[in-house]
Amino acid sequence: MQGPIIILGAGQAGVQIADSLRQENYTGRIILIGDEPYGPYQRPPLSKDFLAGTVTQDQLALRTPEMLAKKNIEFLPSTRAASVDLAARTVSLADGQALAFEGLAFATGCRARPLPVPGADLPGVFTLRGIDDTLRIAAALKTAQNVAVIGGGFIGLEIAATCRGFGKNVTVVETADRLMARAVSPVISQWFLEHHRKQGVRVVLEAKAVGIREQDGGTAGVELAGGEFIPADMVVIGIGIIQNSELAKEAGLGCKGGIVVDACARTSHPGVAAAGDCTVRLLPDGRSLALESVQNAMEQAKSAAAALMGRERPFTACPWFWSDQYEVKLQMAGLSAGYDRIVIRGSQEDGAFSAFYFRDGTMLGSDSVNQPKDHMATRRMLDKNLGPTPEQAADSAFNFQTLLK
């Protein structure tokens, strides 16, 4: 394939597809389309260092427009694709222009899930997915005193920690009976609950926001089911994401929430690939897997580039994730769903420990709190289909390197 390749989406996955195509010695035309006015940038710091002001906007850049131009990658910022015609192999843009392609990649990412309650559209209510969102939140934080965060997942807790660092009064409202319930085990949830409370954050579990009250053109606070009212002159909603797969679905691609891809990032249509947060991977046993992580975006993007070149590069590496909250780094490796045993390595009291997950004596993964060596060892062991016994994992004196040798 040497005809034009269009990449829809200029985030982590989109720019990696473009880079990988050049690394795969593709010499044809590459068109990278992004709907934001910025070049490709890192998103993880948005809720942490960038919001805190310790990282500048320039430091977020993955590739500047000049860097893309040096690789002969045509970058179209502030551009929205309106439709895709797979039969005609064209992408129609919102301004009426039509672009022809031989290969096409979707890297359209996701958007913040809205909170369907009265008052959610008031000034002073925010979600976070991009640079502009962070800039608006940072501006509001200059005068806000009481911040309500709706959602006790990674984004919500990272924002809560950052706001607390500014000395704001912070309340986190979570519908589940524990924090980060979709991603970590109860032992990790409980540790972070206690840690946030030690930092002065009020956490309300098993609570449902039913409305946001207005006052003087802004927000007065959050109303909970049952009648409790949480005063807040600023509200941040972090209740999950919606995958941006509508354009692909309208074009006729197979979608199941996200765009369905195989291990090689191929979609249901020849010559069309997809990567990143917009995708759902179809597993050999029929289950589907959606991973929202930098690693998934990058590795799927490399697979997508290879697929567009007619090659197979399955993404089989151990999945990993991370979250920074205060001085704590939580690092997750593997997929621990279905575990039947947890063992703890290290000291929860000292804030440096790992939870290892096993099923039938086989390690599935680990969650590490300020224990990067455990995290890296888990990733390496899972990639090599190795693992300790539960007794070895629980013994802090046991060296995982003996298994890796």
HUVENNOR-V36001 format. One record per backbone hydrogen bond with DSSP energy under -0.5 kcal/mol. NH is the residue of the N-H (numbers start at 1). CO is the residue of the C=O. If there is no record, write none. Layout:
BEGIN
nh={NH & NH}
co={CO & CO}
END
This chain:
BEGIN
nh={5 & 6 & 7 & 8 & 8 & 9 & 9 & 11 & 15 & 16 & 17 & 18 & 19 & 20 & 21 & 22 & 23 & 24 & 25 & 26 & 27 & 30 & 31 & 32 & 32 & 33 & 33 & 34 & 34 & 42 & 46 & 47 & 48 & 50 & 51 & 52 & 53 & 54 & 55 & 60 & 60 & 61 & 62 & 63 & 68 & 69 & 70 & 71 & 71 & 72 & 73 & 74 & 74 & 75 & 76 & 76 & 77 & 78 & 79 & 82 & 83 & 85 & 86 & 89 & 90 & 91 & 92 & 93 & 93 & 94 & 96 & 99 & 101 & 102 & 103 & 104 & 105 & 106 & 107 & 107 & 111 & 113 & 116 & 117 & 118 & 120 & 122 & 125 & 126 & 134 & 135 & 136 & 137 & 138 & 139 & 140 & 141 & 142 & 142 & 143 & 144 & 147 & 147 & 148 & 149 & 149 & 150 & 150 & 151 & 151 & 153 & 157 & 158 & 159 & 160 & 161 & 162 & 163 & 164 & 165 & 166 & 166 & 167 & 168 & 169 & 170 & 171 & 172 & 173 & 174 & 174 & 180 & 181 & 183 & 184 & 188 & 189 & 190 & 191 & 192 & 193 & 194 & 195 & 196 & 197 & 198 & 199 & 200 & 201 & 202 & 203 & 204 & 204 & 205 & 206 & 207 & 209 & 210 & 211 & 212 & 213 & 215 & 218 & 220 & 221 & 222 & 223 & 224 & 225 & 227 & 230 & 231 & 232 & 233 & 234 & 235 & 236 & 237 & 238 & 238 & 242 & 244 & 245 & 249 & 250 & 251 & 252 & 252 & 253 & 256 & 258 & 259 & 260 & 261 & 262 & 265 & 267 & 272 & 273 & 274 & 275 & 279 & 280 & 281 & 282 & 283 & 283 & 286 & 289 & 291 & 293 & 297 & 298 & 299 & 300 & 301 & 302 & 303 & 304 & 305 & 306 & 307 & 308 & 309 & 310 & 311 & 313 & 315 & 316 & 321 & 323 & 325 & 325 & 328 & 330 & 330 & 331 & 331 & 332 & 333 & 334 & 335 & 336 & 339 & 340 & 341 & 343 & 345 & 347 & 348 & 351 & 352 & 353 & 354 & 355 & 356 & 356 & 357 & 358 & 359 & 362 & 364 & 365 & 366 & 367 & 368 & 369 & 370 & 370 & 375 & 376 & 377 & 378 & 379 & 380 & 381 & 382 & 383 & 384 & 385 & 386 & 393 & 394 & 395 & 395 & 396 & 398 & 400 & 402 & 403 & 404 & 405}
co={29 & 103 & 31 & 6 & 105 & 7 & 33 & 107 & 11 & 12 & 13 & 14 & 15 & 16 & 17 & 18 & 19 & 20 & 22 & 21 & 25 & 72 & 5 & 30 & 74 & 7 & 31 & 32 & 76 & 60 & 43 & 44 & 45 & 45 & 45 & 48 & 49 & 49 & 49 & 56 & 57 & 58 & 40 & 40 & 64 & 65 & 66 & 67 & 68 & 69 & 68 & 30 & 72 & 73 & 32 & 74 & 75 & 36 & 34 & 92 & 92 & 90 & 84 & 85 & 85 & 99 & 83 & 91 & 97 & 80 & 93 & 91 & 89 & 4 & 4 & 271 & 6 & 273 & 8 & 105 & 242 & 240 & 114 & 115 & 210 & 117 & 119 & 122 & 235 & 130 & 131 & 132 & 133 & 134 & 135 & 136 & 137 & 138 & 139 & 140 & 140 & 145 & 169 & 234 & 147 & 171 & 148 & 236 & 149 & 173 & 238 & 153 & 154 & 155 & 156 & 157 & 158 & 159 & 160 & 161 & 162 & 163 & 164 & 163 & 145 & 168 & 147 & 202 & 149 & 172 & 204 & 152 & 178 & 180 & 180 & 185 & 185 & 186 & 187 & 188 & 189 & 190 & 191 & 192 & 193 & 194 & 195 & 197 & 196 & 170 & 201 & 172 & 202 & 203 & 176 & 174 & 207 & 223 & 223 & 118 & 221 & 218 & 215 & 213 & 213 & 230 & 211 & 228 & 208 & 224 & 222 & 229 & 220 & 146 & 146 & 124 & 148 & 126 & 150 & 236 & 111 & 109 & 243 & 245 & 246 & 247 & 248 & 249 & 248 & 258 & 256 & 278 & 254 & 280 & 266 & 262 & 272 & 269 & 104 & 265 & 106 & 276 & 259 & 289 & 261 & 281 & 287 & 283 & 281 & 289 & 291 & 293 & 294 & 295 & 296 & 297 & 298 & 299 & 300 & 301 & 302 & 303 & 304 & 305 & 307 & 306 & 311 & 263 & 314 & 332 & 330 & 323 & 328 & 325 & 323 & 328 & 329 & 368 & 321 & 366 & 319 & 364 & 334 & 336 & 358 & 358 & 356 & 354 & 352 & 346 & 348 & 347 & 369 & 345 & 367 & 343 & 354 & 365 & 341 & 362 & 359 & 357 & 357 & 333 & 355 & 331 & 353 & 329 & 368 & 371 & 372 & 373 & 374 & 375 & 376 & 377 & 378 & 379 & 380 & 382 & 381 & 389 & 390 & 391 & 392 & 394 & 395 & 398 & 399 & 400 & 400 & 401}
END
